């Protein structure tokens, strides 16, 4: 039985010239409302909702798994029920293209150069790479395990890791010439993952084991397991690499890991079923989606306290700040 699983629909955003992600008032945080199939736009200077996507209606049935790329004007939505990747023009807010993807796609990421999308097709047990320019699948490989959920690029774009909750494993994939390099064992239901900025460490939240594992990516050896909250699920690494934030769905907390010694320095209470998080570009604020509270918690990263709670749509799955 999968924990905290909602109907699968995945979405990715690419940064859009017509809707800038920064303004004189602050950056825009995108809160993905899974149940409403909308995205709330939050101004990070005022911590107020300033709009939503789409302006009216829905993006699909239910949405999750959001990333924003470096360039372009398109929003990408994966409807897992119809196994389609949908390309939406953000200027016209019209669908301009569709392609078929594997069954049960949820995990989604974009390469550091913004040229390639990678999708974890959970039901099909495959990982596919999509060329952004041509909007075509260029490679699709079978994973070694079962139920790949999160796909994450390394900072240099050479590797993709795929967490597989059904087999408690992580595939390390060559992203240039797609093939599985090796498979790592995981403590239990690996979900969110995050690389350190230098790419030398990989942090993996294990939902059923209530730990976050740390892997050395030079030789892919296990370093340590950090005890984190119940149902550890989301991972966000600070841009300077000094901290890693781990959301815990059952304990309703965000644990803060000091990466110098890989230990928890504080556990911060937030809303119900927190999951994916976003950091402002200066790392001063952390935005946490609280799925069962229909809210986003804003954490001041200097005091490690919640300074604001923002009401958004139903079942926010995550927050992304490009």
C-alpha positions in Angstrom: 0.0 0.0 0.0 1.4 3.4 -1.0 1.4 6.1 1.6 -0.1 9.5 1.0 -0.7 8.7 -2.6 -3.2 10.8 -4.5 -4.5 10.3 -8.1 -1.4 10.7 -10.3 -1.0 13.7 -12.4 2.3 15.4 -12.8 3.2 18.9 -13.9 6.3 20.9 -14.8 6.6 24.5 -15.5 9.3 26.2 -17.5 10.2 29.8 -16.6 8.2 32.1 -18.8 9.2 35.4 -20.3 5.6 36.7 -20.3 5.1 35.9 -16.6 8.4 36.7 -14.9 9.4 34.8 -11.8 10.7 37.9 -10.1 9.4 41.4 -9.7 10.2 44.6 -7.8 8.0 43.2 -5.1 9.6 39.8 -4.8 10.0 36.4 -6.3 7.0 34.3 -7.2 6.4 31.0 -5.4 4.3 28.5 -7.3 2.0 26.5 -5.0 0.6 23.4 -6.7 -2.9 22.6 -5.7 -3.3 18.9 -6.4 -7.0 18.6 -5.8 -8.0 21.8 -7.5 -5.6 21.3 -10.4 -4.5 24.9 -10.1 -1.4 26.8 -9.2 -1.4 29.6 -6.7 1.1 32.4 -7.3 2.6 33.8 -4.1 4.6 37.0 -3.9 7.5 36.2 -1.6 7.9 39.8 -0.5 4.3 40.2 0.8 3.5 36.4 1.3 0.2 37.0 -0.4 -1.5 35.1 -3.2 -1.4 37.3 -6.3 -3.0 35.1 -8.9 -3.4 31.5 -10.1 -3.0 29.3 -13.1 -5.1 28.9 -15.0 -7.1 32.1 -14.6 -10.3 30.0 -14.6 -11.0 26.3 -14.8 -8.5 23.5 -14.1 -5.3 22.2 -15.5 -6.5 18.6 -15.4 -7.9 16.2 -12.8 -5.2 16.4 -10.1 -1.7 17.8 -10.4 1.7 17.4 -8.7 5.4 17.1 -9.4 6.3 20.6 -10.4 9.6 22.1 -11.6 10.4 25.3 -13.4 13.2 25.4 -16.0 15.6 28.1 -17.1 14.0 29.4 -20.2 10.9 29.2 -22.4 7.3 30.0 -22.1 5.6 26.7 -21.6 4.0 24.8 -18.7 4.1 21.0 -18.9 1.3 18.9 -17.4 1.4 15.1 -17.3 -2.1 13.6 -17.1 -1.3 10.1 -15.8 -4.9 8.9 -16.3 -4.6 9.5 -20.1 -0.8 9.0 -20.1 -0.1 12.3 -21.8 2.4 15.1 -21.5 0.6 18.4 -22.2 2.4 21.5 -23.4 0.6 24.7 -22.4 1.7 28.1 -23.7 1.7 30.5 -20.8 1.2 33.6 -22.9 -2.0 32.4 -24.5 -2.7 29.8 -21.7 -3.7 27.4 -24.5 -2.6 23.8 -25.0 -0.3 23.7 -28.0 1.0 20.1 -28.0 0.6 16.6 -26.4 2.6 13.4 -26.4 2.1 10.0 -24.9 4.1 9.1 -21.8 4.3 6.0 -19.7 1.5 4.9 -17.3 1.4 6.5 -13.9 3.9 9.3 -14.5 4.5 11.4 -11.4 8.1 12.3 -10.9 9.4 15.0 -13.1 12.6 17.2 -13.4 14.4 19.3 -15.9 18.1 19.3 -16.8 20.3 22.1 -15.5 20.6 23.5 -19.0 16.8 23.5 -19.5 17.0 21.3 -22.6 15.7 18.0 -21.3 12.8 16.8 -19.2 12.9 13.5 -17.4 9.8 11.7 -16.2 9.4 8.8 -13.7 6.6 6.6 -15.0 5.6 4.8 -11.9 3.0 2.4 -13.2 5.1 1.5 -16.2 8.4 1.2 -14.2 10.2 3.3 -16.7 12.1 6.6 -16.9 11.9 8.6 -20.1 13.8 11.6 -21.4 12.1 14.3 -23.5 13.8 16.9 -25.6 12.3 20.3 -24.8 12.9 21.8 -28.2 11.3 19.0 -30.3 8.9 17.9 -27.5 9.7 14.3 -28.3 10.8 11.3 -26.2 14.4 10.6 -27.0 15.0 7.6 -24.7 13.0 5.4 -22.4 14.5 2.8 -20.1 13.2 0.2 -17.6 14.2 0.7 -14.0 15.7 -2.1 -12.0 13.1 -1.8 -9.2 9.4 -1.0 -8.9 7.3 2.2 -8.8 9.9 5.0 -9.7 8.5 8.2 -8.2 11.0 11.0 -8.0 13.4 11.8 -10.8 16.2 14.3 -9.9 19.1 15.6 -12.0 22.5 16.0 -10.6 23.9 19.6 -10.6 26.1 18.9 -13.6 23.3 17.2 -15.5 25.2 14.0 -16.1 23.2 11.8 -13.8 19.5 11.2 -12.9 18.5 9.4 -9.8 15.1 7.7 -9.6 13.7 6.7 -6.2 11.6 3.5 -6.3 9.2 3.2 -3.3 7.9 -0.2 -4.5 11.3 -1.9 -4.3 13.1 0.3 -1.7 15.8 1.2 -4.2 17.3 4.1 -6.1 18.5 3.8 -9.7 21.5 5.9 -10.8 21.1 6.7 -14.5 23.5 8.0 -17.0 21.6 11.1 -18.3 23.8 11.6 -21.4 23.5 8.1 -22.8 20.6 6.8 -20.8 21.4 3.6 -19.0 21.3 2.4 -15.4 24.8 2.7 -13.9 24.0 1.1 -10.6 21.2 0.5 -8.1 21.4 1.6 -4.5 19.4 0.0 -1.6 17.2 2.3 0.4 15.9 2.1 4.0 12.2 2.1 3.1 10.0 3.9 0.6 12.5 6.4 -0.8 10.6 9.5 -1.9 12.1 13.0 -2.2 15.8 13.5 -3.0 18.3 16.3 -3.3 21.9 16.7 -4.3 24.3 19.0 -2.5 25.3 22.0 -4.8 28.7 20.5 -5.5 27.0 17.2 -6.4 29.1 15.2 -3.9 26.2 14.1 -1.7 22.7 12.8 -2.3 20.1 13.1 0.4 17.1 10.7 0.3 14.0 10.9 2.4 12.7 7.4 3.3 9.0 7.6 4.2 8.4 4.2 5.9 11.8 4.2 7.7 11.6 7.8 9.1 15.1 8.5 8.1 17.0 10.6 5.6 19.9 8.7 4.0 23.1 10.4 2.9 25.1 8.9 -0.1 28.6 9.8 -1.3 28.2 10.3 -5.0 31.9 10.0 -5.8 31.8 6.2 -5.4 28.1 5.8 -4.5 28.8 4.6 -1.0 26.4 5.0 2.0 27.5 7.6 4.5 24.9 7.8 7.2 21.2 7.8 8.1 19.7 10.8 9.9 16.6 10.3 12.0 14.0 12.6 10.7 10.2 12.9 11.2 7.5 10.4 10.7 6.8 9.7 7.0 9.8 11.7 5.8 9.1 12.6 2.3 10.2 16.0 0.9 13.8 17.2 0.5 15.1 20.7 -0.2 18.8 21.6 -0.2 19.9 25.2 0.4 21.8 26.9 -2.4 25.0 27.1 -0.2 24.7 23.5 0.7 24.8 24.2 4.5 21.3 22.9 5.3 18.9 20.3 4.1 15.2 20.6 4.9 13.2 17.4 5.3 9.4 17.5 5.5 7.6 14.7 7.4 4.0 14.0 6.5 2.8 12.3 9.6 4.6 14.3 12.3 3.7 17.6 10.5 7.2 18.9 10.8 10.2 20.1 8.8 13.6 18.9 10.1 16.6 21.1 9.5 19.8 19.1 8.8 23.2 20.8 9.3 25.3 19.3 6.5 28.6 19.8 8.2 27.9 16.9 10.5 24.6 15.6 9.0 22.5 16.0 12.1 19.1 17.6 12.9 19.5 21.0 14.5 15.7 21.8 14.8 12.3 20.3 14.1 9.8 22.9 13.1 6.0 22.3 13.4 4.0 23.2 10.3 0.6 22.2 8.8 -0.8 18.7 8.1 0.9 16.5 5.6 3.8 18.8 4.6 5.6 17.6 1.5 7.5 19.5 -1.2 9.2 22.8 -0.4 10.7 25.9 -2.1 13.4 28.3 -1.1 13.8 31.9 -2.1 16.9 32.6 -4.2 18.7 34.2 -1.2 17.7 31.2 1.1 16.0 33.5 3.5 12.5 31.9 3.4 11.3 28.3 3.0 7.8 27.7 1.7 6.2 24.4 2.7 3.1 22.9 1.2 0.7 21.5 3.8 -1.5 19.1 1.8 -4.2 18.4 4.4 -4.3 22.0 5.8 -4.8 23.6 2.3 -2.0 26.0 3.2 1.6 27.0 2.8 3.9 27.6 5.8 6.6 30.3 5.5 9.7 29.6 7.5 12.3 32.3 8.3 15.5 30.4 7.8 17.5 32.6 10.1 15.2 32.1 13.1 13.9 28.7 12.0 10.3 29.8 12.9 7.1 29.9 10.9 6.4 33.5 10.2 3.3 33.2 8.0 0.6 30.7 7.0 -0.9 31.3 3.5 -4.3 29.8 2.5 -4.1 28.2 -1.0 -6.2 25.7 -2.9 -7.1 22.1 -2.0 -4.3 19.6 -1.2 -1.2 21.6 -2.1 1.4 19.1 -3.2 4.4 21.3 -3.2 5.9 24.8 -3.7 8.4 25.6 -6.4 10.5 28.8 -6.6 12.8 29.0 -9.7 
